[in-house]
């Protein structure tokens, strides 16, 4: 079980009951199995098993991020200085979320905890994709093969169960895996918070840190009123997306606990 998306025993039991009672559909089973196999192959290609037991640190947009995981016992830590020069430390672990300002723990509302926890969780989620996509709260389906920039990709759609799927469980993702080496070169998502929108990310600057493969992404935005999310790769191919930002991981170091 990956710690990035928290699930419960009730969710697992519900999934098993549904699987046993839903109408037989061999084609759907085949498609789901294919999408899961593609995800597993991509995690294998990035050497994602290192993330099961590892201590990792990196920088992201001026923030110091730490990832600690020991087979599900996890903690994500974020250190940064706010606009008033206060030293902020965020900690998200199996017990919940905490924020410290100048070494003093703050009293947060449940809404504040959820929002801030989602922020650091999102950084880890995107930094180590597709590692989180085997979590029980993830629903995957195989869309088919598509061409992007003269290469062929497996197109996989991801949705999340409401229970165990996190604050943004109703977001829809599309992942594009190279059919030859299973690298995750592109992804897109449609979200609903803060007014909603569409994003598309193109991977670049792939690197290897002690065996772990990771990359940066160019982040594009699309107008949901004029762009069909289901065909977002065609909008990218035709130059109809606007570059918004770069998602860059800096100074990443990793120490695997398997040693």
NUZAPA-604980 format. One record per atom (N, C-alpha, C): x, z, y. Coordinates in pm, whole numbers, plus 50000, padded with zeros to 5 digits. Each point is the difference from the previous one (the first is absolute). Layout:
N
<r <X Z Y>>;
...
This chain:
259
<r <50085 50000 49880>>;
<r <49915 50000 50120>>;
<r <50088 50000 50124>>;
<r <49978 49909 50093>>;
<r <50077 49995 50122>>;
<r <49941 50098 50100>>;
<r <50085 50071 50077>>;
<r <49948 50097 50094>>;
<r <49944 49940 50126>>;
<r <50018 49870 50024>>;
<r <49967 49941 50129>>;
<r <49850 49997 50021>>;
<r <49921 49977 49895>>;
<r <49854 50003 50010>>;
<r <49950 50106 49904>>;
<r <49942 50110 50052>>;
<r <49966 50116 49918>>;
<r <49871 49974 49925>>;
<r <49999 50022 49867>>;
<r <49880 49981 49919>>;
<r <49966 50131 49931>>;
<r <49882 50004 49938>>;
<r <49952 50121 49934>>;
<r <49957 49971 49858>>;
<r <49987 50109 49923>>;
<r <49955 49986 49862>>;
<r <49860 49942 49995>>;
<r <49915 50036 50098>>;
<r <49864 49947 50002>>;
<r <50001 49850 50013>>;
<r <50088 49948 50086>>;
<r <50010 49856 50018>>;
<r <50039 49932 49870>>;
<r <50096 50056 49929>>;
<r <50045 49940 49875>>;
<r <49887 49998 49897>>;
<r <49926 50110 49991>>;
<r <49889 50006 49905>>;
<r <49893 49898 50038>>;
<r <49971 49986 50129>>;
<r <49900 49904 50045>>;
<r <50040 49859 49965>>;
<r <50127 49967 50020>>;
<r <50048 49867 49967>>;
<r <49984 49971 49852>>;
<r <50033 50100 49915>>;
<r <49989 49981 49856>>;
<r <49854 49981 49958>>;
<r <49909 50079 50059>>;
<r <49858 49987 49966>>;
<r <49949 49863 50041>>;
<r <50038 49955 50120>>;
<r <49955 49870 50048>>;
<r <50053 49888 49911>>;
<r <50126 50013 49959>>;
<r <50060 49896 49916>>;
<r <49929 49990 49865>>;
<r <49950 50113 49951>>;
<r <49935 50000 49869>>;
<r <49856 49952 50006>>;
<r <49935 50013 50120>>;
<r <49858 49971 50008>>;
<r <49967 49870 50072>>;
<r <50095 49941 50075>>;
<r <49968 49878 50074>>;
<r <49981 49884 49903>>;
<r <49925 49895 50041>>;
<r <49976 49885 49914>>;
<r <50129 49933 49960>>;
<r <50004 49949 49877>>;
<r <50119 49932 49952>>;
<r <50023 49872 50078>>;
<r <50124 49982 50048>>;
<r <50036 49881 50076>>;
<r <50147 49972 49972>>;
<r <50027 49920 49899>>;
<r <50136 49976 49955>>;
<r <50083 49933 50107>>;
<r <49937 49910 50078>>;
<r <50074 49931 50106>>;
<r <50050 50099 50104>>;
<r <49914 50096 50041>>;
<r <50039 50099 50099>>;
<r <50113 50087 49949>>;
<r <49992 50039 49872>>;
<r <50106 50081 49941>>;
<r <50132 49924 50003>>;
<r <49996 49873 49969>>;
<r <50121 49918 49998>>;
<r <50061 49990 50139>>;
<r <49915 49979 50101>>;
<r <50050 49987 50137>>;
<r <50062 50131 50046>>;
<r <49934 50112 49976>>;
<r <50052 50130 50041>>;
<r <50134 50028 49932>>;
<r <50010 49970 49872>>;
<r <50125 50021 49929>>;
<r <50112 49916 50059>>;
<r <49969 49879 50039>>;
<r <50102 49913 50058>>;
<r <50050 50055 50133>>;
<r <49911 50051 50083>>;
<r <50042 50055 50129>>;
<r <50087 50124 49980>>;
<r <49962 50084 49905>>;
<r <50079 50120 49974>>;
<r <50139 49964 49947>>;
<r <50007 49900 49915>>;
<r <50128 49958 49946>>;
<r <50091 49946 50110>>;
<r <49944 49926 50093>>;
<r <50078 49947 50112>>;
<r <50056 50114 50084>>;
<r <49917 50100 50028>>;
<r <50045 50116 50078>>;
<r <50111 50074 49928>>;
<r <49985 50022 49870>>;
<r <50105 50068 49923>>;
<r <50130 49921 50001>>;
<r <49990 49868 49988>>;
<r <50120 49917 50003>>;
<r <50068 50007 50136>>;
<r <49922 50007 50107>>;
<r <50057 50009 50134>>;
<r <50069 50135 50021>>;
<r <49938 50108 49951>>;
<r <50063 50132 50010>>;
<r <50130 50003 49920>>;
<r <49998 49937 49884>>;
<r <50121 49991 49919>>;
<r <50108 49922 50073>>;
<r <49961 49891 50067>>;
<r <50096 49917 50072>>;
<r <50066 50075 50115>>;
<r <49925 50090 50064>>;
<r <50057 50078 50110>>;
<r <50072 50125 49950>>;
<r <49999 50020 49866>>;
<r <50059 50120 49939>>;
<r <49926 50125 50048>>;
<r <49868 49989 50005>>;
<r <49918 50107 50054>>;
<r <50002 50129 49920>>;
<r <50046 49997 49876>>;
<r <50006 50124 49921>>;
<r <50093 50103 50066>>;
<r <50092 49953 50085>>;
<r <50086 50093 50073>>;
<r <49918 50094 50088>>;
<r <49884 49953 50045>>;
<r <49919 50080 50091>>;
<r <49926 50113 49929>>;
<r <50000 49998 49866>>;
<r <49935 50109 49926>>;
<r <50072 50132 50021>>;
<r <50132 49994 50011>>;
<r <50079 50121 50022>>;
<r <50115 49962 50094>>;
<r <49980 50026 50127>>;
<r <50102 49958 50097>>;
<r <49987 50077 50131>>;
<r <50112 50005 50072>>;
<r <50005 50050 50137>>;
<r <50048 49884 50086>>;
<r <49919 49960 50097>>;
<r <50031 49884 50083>>;
<r <49982 50038 50146>>;
<r <50087 49949 50084>>;
<r <49985 50019 50144>>;
<r <50017 49865 50068>>;
<r <49926 49980 50109>>;
<r <50015 49878 50079>>;
<r <49944 50024 50140>>;
<r <50024 49904 50087>>;
<r <49950 50006 50136>>;
<r <49893 49892 50019>>;
<r <49895 50038 50074>>;
<r <49893 49905 50029>>;
<r <49949 50025 50141>>;
<r <50026 49904 50089>>;
<r <49953 50008 50138>>;
<r <50035 50132 50067>>;
<r <50127 50039 49985>>;
<r <50050 50120 50065>>;
<r <49965 50129 49929>>;
<r <49936 49992 49885>>;
<r <49965 50117 49922>>;
<r <50089 50011 49876>>;
<r <50039 50122 49967>>;
<r <50076 50026 49880>>;
<r <49902 50034 49888>>;
<r <50004 49920 49893>>;
<r <49905 50016 49890>>;
<r <50075 50042 49874>>;
<r <49944 50098 49929>>;
<r <50055 50041 49871>>;
<r <49892 49990 49893>>;
<r <50040 49947 49885>>;
<r <49910 49986 49884>>;
<r <50061 50080 49887>>;
<r <49925 50095 49950>>;
<r <50043 50080 49885>>;
<r <49892 49991 49893>>;
<r <50037 49965 49880>>;
<r <49904 49992 49890>>;
<r <50068 50038 49870>>;
<r <49934 50083 49924>>;
<r <50048 50037 49867>>;
<r <49882 49990 49904>>;
<r <49972 49878 49954>>;
<r <49891 49975 49907>>;
<r <49867 50056 50048>>;
<r <49969 49978 50127>>;
<r <49871 50040 50054>>;
<r <50003 50122 50088>>;
<r <50104 50081 49992>>;
<r <50018 50108 50095>>;
<r <50075 49941 50120>>;
<r <49930 49984 50111>>;
<r <50056 49919 50108>>;
<r <49994 50071 50134>>;
<r <50082 49952 50091>>;
<r <49993 50039 50141>>;
<r <50053 49884 50083>>;
<r <49924 49965 50104>>;
<r <50043 49903 50099>>;
<r <50021 50075 50131>>;
<r <50114 49978 50064>>;
<r <50033 50071 50122>>;
<r <50030 49899 50110>>;
<r <49949 50028 50119>>;
<r <50025 49915 50116>>;
<r <50050 50086 50115>>;
<r <50114 49964 50058>>;
<r <50055 50069 50116>>;
<r <50009 49903 50117>>;
<r <49955 50044 50118>>;
<r <50016 49919 50119>>;
<r <49983 50087 50124>>;
<r <50032 49943 50115>>;
<r <49984 50069 50128>>;
<r <49885 49936 50076>>;
<r <49905 50083 50046>>;
<r <49886 49942 50071>>;
<r <50036 49971 50145>>;
<r <49902 49950 50077>>;
<r <50028 49957 50137>>;
<r <50035 50116 50093>>;
<r <49971 50123 49956>>;
<r <50036 50119 50078>>;
<r <50126 50066 49948>>;
<r <50074 49929 49917>>;
<r <50129 50047 49944>>;
<r <49982 50115 49901>>;
<r <49878 50018 49948>>;
<r <49981 50099 49894>>;
<r <50046 49942 49868>>;
<r <50058 50087 49917>>;
<r <50043 49958 49866>>;
<r <49885 50017 49903>>;
<r <49957 49889 49941>>;
<r <49885 50000 49910>>;
<r <50046 49980 49857>>;
<r <49948 50081 49909>>;
<r <50024 49983 49857>>;
<r <49865 49997 49929>>;
<r <49974 49891 49929>>;
<r <49880 49987 49918>>;
<r <50038 50009 49854>>;
<r <49918 50069 49923>>;
<r <50023 50013 49855>>;
<r <49869 49974 49927>>;
<r <50004 49905 49906>>;
<r <49886 49972 49913>>;
<r <50046 50018 49856>>;
<r <49933 50089 49927>>;
<r <50037 50025 49861>>;
<r <49876 50025 49916>>;
<r <50019 50043 49877>>;
<r <49887 50023 49909>>;
<r <49903 50105 50052>>;
<r <50047 50088 50087>>;
<r <49915 50107 50053>>;
<r <49923 49958 50124>>;
<r <50043 49891 50066>>;
<r <49931 49957 50120>>;
<r <50098 49960 50110>>;
<r <49950 50000 50124>>;
<r <50079 49955 50114>>;
<r <50024 50115 50098>>;
<r <50121 50001 50060>>;
<r <50035 50098 50103>>;
<r <50079 49931 50110>>;
<r <49980 50045 50124>>;
<r <50081 49953 50112>>;
<r <50064 50119 50070>>;
<r <50129 49984 50031>>;
<r <50074 50101 50073>>;
<r <50050 49941 50131>>;
<r <49988 50080 50106>>;
<r <50055 49961 50130>>;
<r <50102 50104 50042>>;
<r <50124 49955 50016>>;
<r <50110 50091 50034>>;
<r <50005 50118 49905>>;
<r <49985 49967 49869>>;
<r <50010 50096 49889>>;
<r <49880 50094 49988>>;
<r <49895 49979 50078>>;
<r <49880 50082 49990>>;
<r <49886 49918 49941>>;
<r <49934 50053 49897>>;
<r <49891 49929 49934>>;
<r <49878 49995 50091>>;
<r <49939 49882 50012>>;
<r <49883 49982 50083>>;
<r <49872 50020 49920>>;
<r <49898 50051 50066>>;
<r <49868 50010 49939>>;
<r <49924 49871 50030>>;
<r <49970 49924 49896>>;
<r <49937 49870 50014>>;
<r <49858 50003 49947>>;
<r <49914 49918 50058>>;
<r <49868 49982 49944>>;
<r <50012 49913 49875>>;
<r <49896 50000 49917>>;
<r <50003 49917 49880>>;
<r <50011 49853 50036>>;
<r <49936 49959 50111>>;
<r <50009 49861 50043>>;
<r <50142 49965 50041>>;
<r <50068 50090 50071>>;
<r <50138 49977 50041>>;
<r <50092 49991 49878>>;
<r <49980 50090 49905>>;
<r <50082 49997 49878>>;
<r <49983 49868 49926>>;
<r <49875 49956 49987>>;
<r <49974 49874 49929>>;
<r <50066 49883 50069>>;
<r <49988 49993 50131>>;
<r <50058 49890 50076>>;
<r <50152 49999 49993>>;
<r <50061 50114 50021>>;
<r <50147 50008 49999>>;
<r <50056 49979 49861>>;
<r <49933 50054 49899>>;
<r <50044 49977 49862>>;
<r <49992 49852 49967>>;
<r <49894 49933 50046>>;
<r <49987 49857 49977>>;
<r <50112 49921 50063>>;
<r <50050 50047 50114>>;
<r <50108 49931 50068>>;
<r <50129 49998 49920>>;
<r <50043 50116 49952>>;
<r <50125 50004 49922>>;
<r <49980 49938 49863>>;
<r <49881 50017 49942>>;
<r <49971 49939 49871>>;
<r <50007 49848 50009>>;
<r <49951 49945 50110>>;
<r <50001 49855 50021>>;
<r <50143 49946 50008>>;
<r <50089 50073 50066>>;
<r <50139 49957 50010>>;
<r <50062 49989 49861>>;
<r <49980 50103 49917>>;
<r <50055 49999 49865>>;
<r <49935 49891 49916>>;
<r <49870 49985 50012>>;
<r <49927 49901 49921>>;
<r <50056 49860 50022>>;
<r <50014 49960 50126>>;
<r <50046 49865 50030>>;
<r <50150 49984 49974>>;
<r <50077 50104 50020>>;
<r <50145 49989 49980>>;
<r <50034 49967 49855>>;
<r <49923 50053 49905>>;
<r <50035 49987 49859>>;
<r <49898 49919 49919>>;
<r <49927 49913 50066>>;
<r <49910 49910 49926>>;
<r <50078 49914 49902>>;
<r <49942 49971 49882>>;
<r <49864 50033 49955>>;
<r <49991 50126 49914>>;
<r <50089 50095 50019>>;
<r <50010 50116 49913>>;
<r <49867 50074 49982>>;
<r <49921 50012 50109>>;
<r <49877 50080 49995>>;
<r <49884 49930 49931>>;
<r <50016 49875 49962>>;
<r <49884 49922 49957>>;
<r <49959 50022 49855>>;
<r <50063 50092 49929>>;
<r <49955 50036 49866>>;
<r <49922 50131 49999>>;
<r <49973 50055 50117>>;
<r <49925 50124 50007>>;
<r <49857 49980 49948>>;
<r <49940 50103 49937>>;
<r <49864 49985 49946>>;
<r <49894 49962 50103>>;
<r <50022 50031 50128>>;
<r <49901 49968 50102>>;
<r <50005 49854 50042>>;
<r <50098 49925 49950>>;
<r <50018 49860 50038>>;
<r <49920 49909 49906>>;
<r <49929 49905 50058>>;
<r <49929 49897 49925>>;
<r <50064 49865 50032>>;
<r <50049 49931 49898>>;
<r <50067 49872 50023>>;
<r <49923 49888 49931>>;
<r <50005 49882 50061>>;
<r <49939 49882 49940>>;
<r <50087 49879 50032>>;
<r <50011 49912 49901>>;
<r <50083 49882 50016>>;
<r <49918 49888 50063>>;
<r <50049 49946 50113>>;
<r <49929 49894 50071>>;
<r <50042 49862 49950>>;
<r <50131 49982 49976>>;
<r <50051 49871 49955>>;
<r <50136 49970 50061>>;
<r <50046 49878 49976>>;
<r <50128 49957 50056>>;
<r <49976 49928 50132>>;
<r <50088 50028 50099>>;
<r <49994 49934 50130>>;
<r <50141 49959 50040>>;
<r <50009 49907 50092>>;
<r <50129 49953 50051>>;
<r <50021 50048 50143>>;
<r <50116 50056 50026>>;
<r <50040 50042 50134>>;
<r <50143 49956 50023>>;
<r <50022 49921 50102>>;
<r <50135 49954 50035>>;
<r <50070 49936 49880>>;
<r <49928 49913 49930>>;
<r <50054 49923 49889>>;
<r <50040 50084 49879>>;
<r <49942 50119 49989>>;
<r <50021 50084 49882>>;
<r <49864 50042 49946>>;
<r <49995 50028 49871>>;
<r <49875 50037 49934>>;
<r <49994 50152 49979>>;
<r <49883 50057 50027>>;
<r <49984 50145 49993>>;
<r <49874 50036 49921>>;
<r <50007 50113 49931>>;
<r <49882 50064 49945>>;
<r <49930 50075 50113>>;
<r <49873 49975 50019>>;
<r <49923 50067 50103>>;
<r <49914 50108 49935>>;
<r <50019 50124 50041>>;
<r <49931 50115 49941>>;
<r <49927 50076 50109>>;
<r <49875 50032 49975>>;
<r <49922 50081 50094>>;
<r <49999 50146 49956>>;
<r <50013 50090 50099>>;
<r <50000 50143 49974>>;
<r <49892 50067 50083>>;
<r <49916 50081 49934>>;
<r <49907 50089 50068>>;
<r <50024 50141 49945>>;
<r <49935 50099 50061>>;
<r <50022 50139 49960>>;
<r <49868 50071 49976>>;
<r <50000 50091 49904>>;
<r <49886 50087 49980>>;
<r <49988 50095 50119>>;
<r <49878 50037 50035>>;
<r <49982 50093 50111>>;
<r <50063 50135 49968>>;
<r <49979 50047 49877>>;
<r <50060 50128 49960>>;
<r <50141 49975 49950>>;
<r <50098 50056 50070>>;
<r <50139 49981 49962>>;
<r <50066 49885 50072>>;
<r <49922 49922 50080>>;
<r <50054 49883 50066>>;
<r <50052 50023 50140>>;
<r <49992 50125 50050>>;
<r <50055 50030 50130>>;
<r <49903 49972 50114>>;
<r <50048 50025 50122>>;
<r <49916 49987 50119>>;
<r <49950 49857 50019>>;
<r <50083 49902 49965>>;
<r <49966 49860 50023>>;
<r <49961 49930 49870>>;
<r <49921 50068 49919>>;
<r <49967 49949 49867>>;
<r <49921 49870 50004>>;
<r <49935 49970 50115>>;
<r <49920 49878 50006>>;
<r <50079 49879 50049>>;
<r <50130 50014 50022>>;
<r <50084 49884 50034>>;
<r <50012 49908 49879>>;
<r <50019 49872 50026>>;
<r <50020 49901 49895>>;
<r <50136 49935 50020>>;
<r <50078 49992 49894>>;
<r <50135 49944 50007>>;
<r <50011 49874 49915>>;
<r <50087 49910 50042>>;
<r <50040 49885 49921>>;
<r <50151 50002 49987>>;
<r <50049 49985 49877>>;
<r <50144 50001 49974>>;
<r <50040 49866 49937>>;
<r <50117 49952 50040>>;
<r <50048 49870 49954>>;
<r <50135 50019 49931>>;
<r <50001 49984 49866>>;
<r <50118 50024 49918>>;
<r <50058 49867 49954>>;
<r <50130 49982 50020>>;
<r <50069 49879 49955>>;
<r <49980 49983 49849>>;
<r <49958 49882 49955>>;
<r <49970 49981 49858>>;
<r <50126 50001 49914>>;
<r <50117 49984 50061>>;
<r <50124 49996 49923>>;
<r <50067 50136 49989>>;
<r <50016 50068 50112>>;
<r <50073 50129 49995>>;
<r <49911 50120 50036>>;
<r <49872 49978 50028>>;
<r <49901 50104 50030>>;
<r <50030 50079 50127>>;
<r <50084 49947 50086>>;
<r <50024 50069 50128>>;
<r <49874 49996 50085>>;
<r <49977 50107 50075>>;
<r <49884 50006 50089>>;
<r <50044 49945 50135>>;
<r <49974 49872 50022>>;
<r <50048 49933 50121>>;
<r <49901 50006 50115>>;
<r <49871 50013 49970>>;
<r <49898 50002 50103>>;
<r <49889 50098 49962>>;
<r <49934 50054 50101>>;
<r <49881 50081 49977>>;
<r <49911 49991 50123>>;
<r <49873 50030 49980>>;
<r <49904 50001 50110>>;
<r <49899 50110 49975>>;
<r <49938 50049 50108>>;
<r <49896 50099 49982>>;
<r <49898 49992 50113>>;
<r <49876 50033 49964>>;
<r <49890 50008 50093>>;
<r <49960 50146 50012>>;
<r <50000 50053 50123>>;
<r <49972 50142 50018>>;
<r <49885 50019 50098>>;
<r <49945 50124 50001>>;
<r <49879 50027 50077>>;
<r <50018 50109 50104>>;
<r <50104 50082 49991>>;
<r <50020 50106 50099>>;
<r <50047 49941 50132>>;
<r <49979 50076 50108>>;
<r <50045 49959 50134>>;
<r <49951 49860 50036>>;
<r <49878 49969 49965>>;
<r <49944 49872 50035>>;
<r <50019 49890 49898>>;
<r <50085 50025 49900>>;
<r <50020 49904 49893>>;
<r <50091 49885 50038>>;
<r <50037 49920 49900>>;
<r <50086 49886 50024>>;
<r <50059 49946 49872>>;
<r <50086 49901 50014>>;
<r <50068 49937 49887>>;
<r <50150 49995 50030>>;
<r <50079 50032 49900>>;
<r <50145 49991 50012>>;
<r <50057 49919 49884>>;
<r <50109 49931 50028>>;
<r <50072 49923 49898>>;
<r <50148 50029 50018>>;
<r <50069 50026 49890>>;
<r <50143 50034 50007>>;
<r <50081 49906 49914>>;
<r <50108 49951 50057>>;
<r <50092 49910 49930>>;
<r <50134 50072 49982>>;
<r <50044 50013 49874>>;
<r <50121 50073 49970>>;
<r <50126 49923 50036>>;
<r <50104 50076 50039>>;
<r <50132 49943 50026>>;
<r <50104 50111 49988>>;
<r <50126 49963 50005>>;
<r <50109 50097 49999>>;
<r <49994 50091 49876>>;
<r <49986 49939 49883>>;
<r <49998 50079 49876>>;
<r <50136 50064 49976>>;
<r <49998 50126 49956>>;
<r <50124 50075 49976>>;
<r <49993 50079 49870>>;
<r <50116 50046 49957>>;
<r <50012 50079 49878>>;
<r <50072 50130 50034>>;
<r <49934 50113 49977>>;
<r <50060 50131 50024>>;
<r <50007 50075 49868>>;
<r <50118 50004 49943>>;
<r <50019 50067 49871>>;
<r <49901 49953 49895>>;
<r <49966 49871 50004>>;
<r <49910 49942 49901>>;
<r <49859 49979 50049>>;
<r <49956 50072 50102>>;
<r <49865 49986 50053>>;
<r <49995 49880 50095>>;
<r <49908 49907 49972>>;
<r <49983 49883 50084>>;
<r <49890 50028 50103>>;
<r <50030 49978 50126>>;
<r <49901 50017 50106>>;
<r <50024 49896 50107>>;
<r <49906 49983 50093>>;
<r <50010 49895 50101>>;
<r <49928 50040 50127>>;
<r <50030 49928 50106>>;
<r <49927 50015 50125>>;
<r <49889 49894 50004>>;
<r <49909 50015 50097>>;
<r <49890 49905 50013>>;
<r <49977 49963 50146>>;
<r <49966 49875 50023>>;
<r <49946 49958 50129>>;
<r <49849 50019 49993>>;
<r <49946 50069 50099>>;
<r <49859 50038 50002>>;
<r <49923 49907 50093>>;
<r <49899 49932 49946>>;
<r <49916 49909 50078>>;
<r <49859 50055 50010>>;
<r <49930 49961 50106>>;
<r <49859 50036 50011>>;
<r <49916 49873 50004>>;
<r <49874 50016 49959>>;
<r <49907 49887 49997>>;
<r <49867 50043 50060>>;
<r <49932 49909 50063>>;
<r <49869 50026 50056>>;
<r <49896 49989 49889>>;
<r <49935 50112 49963>>;
<r <49903 49995 49890>>;
<r <49879 49912 50031>>;
<r <49981 49964 50125>>;
<r <49887 49913 50036>>;
<r <50030 49853 49975>>;
<r <50127 49965 49987>>;
<r <50036 49859 49980>>;
<r <50080 49975 49872>>;
<r <50053 50106 49939>>;
<r <50084 49986 49880>>;
<r <49927 50057 49879>>;
<r <49995 49922 49893>>;
<r <49942 50045 49874>>;
<r <50104 50082 49926>>;
<r <49974 50131 49987>>;
<r <50099 50087 49937>>;
<r <50034 49955 49859>>;
<r <49902 49952 49926>>;
<r <50023 49960 49862>>;
<r <50095 49881 49989>>;
<r <50019 49927 50110>>;
<r <50091 49885 50002>>;
<r <50110 50022 50104>>;
<r <50041 50123 50018>>;
<r <50095 50036 50105>>;
<r <50133 49927 49984>>;
<r <50040 49971 49877>>;
<r <50128 49932 49978>>;
<r <49999 49860 50060>>;
<r <49884 49936 50002>>;
<r <49991 49867 50061>>;
<r <50015 50009 50152>>;
<r <49943 50104 50060>>;
<r <50016 50020 50144>>;
<r <50146 50023 50036>>;
<r <50071 50076 49915>>;
<r <50144 50021 50021>>;
<r <50076 49868 49986>>;
<r <49969 49927 49895>>;
<r <50068 49872 49974>>;
<r <49981 49903 50118>>;
<r <49884 50004 50060>>;
<r <49968 49907 50109>>;
<r <50037 50053 50138>>;
<r <50065 50117 50005>>;
<r <50046 50054 50127>>;
<r <49890 50055 50089>>;
<r <49892 50050 49940>>;
<r <49886 50049 50076>>;
<r <50001 50152 50019>>;
<r <50109 50066 49961>>;
<r <50011 50144 50015>>;
<r <50096 50033 50114>>;
<r <49977 50113 50063>>;
<r <50083 50044 50113>>;
<r <50094 50111 49955>>;
<r <50131 49981 50023>>;
<r <50095 50105 49963>>;
<r <49977 50122 50086>>;
<r <49989 50115 49935>>;
<r <49969 50124 50068>>;
<r <50120 50094 50009>>;
<r <50073 50014 49890>>;
<r <50110 50095 49997>>;
<r <50086 49975 49876>>;
<r <50107 50077 49988>>;
<r <50082 49998 49880>>;
<r <49997 50138 49935>>;
<r <49985 50000 49869>>;
<r <50000 50124 49922>>;
<r <50138 50012 49937>>;
<r <50086 50083 50058>>;
<r <50140 50005 49960>>;
<r <50039 50139 49952>>;
<r <50063 50004 49884>>;
<r <50054 50124 49944>>;
<r <50150 50001 50024>>;
<r <50052 50106 50056>>;
<r <50141 50005 50036>>;
<r <50070 50117 49931>>;
<r <50126 49979 49969>>;
<r <50088 50105 49948>>;
<r <49942 50072 49879>>;
<r <49949 49923 49906>>;
<r <49942 50061 49879>>;
<r <50110 50041 49902>>;
<r <49990 50123 49955>>;
<r <50090 50050 49896>>;
<r <49914 50061 49890>>;
<r <50044 49986 49875>>;
<r <49922 50047 49887>>;
<r <50088 50075 49903>>;
<r <49947 50111 49950>>;
<r <50065 50073 49892>>;
<r <49898 50022 49891>>;
<r <50019 49940 49885>>;
<r <49907 50012 49890>>;
<r <50020 50133 49929>>;
<r <49889 50069 49973>>;
<r <50006 50128 49929>>;
<r <50021 49983 49851>>;
<r <50006 49875 49952>>;
<r <50021 49976 49858>>;
<r <50144 50026 49959>>;
<r <50088 50010 50098>>;
<r <50142 50021 49968>>;
<r <50022 50140 49947>>;
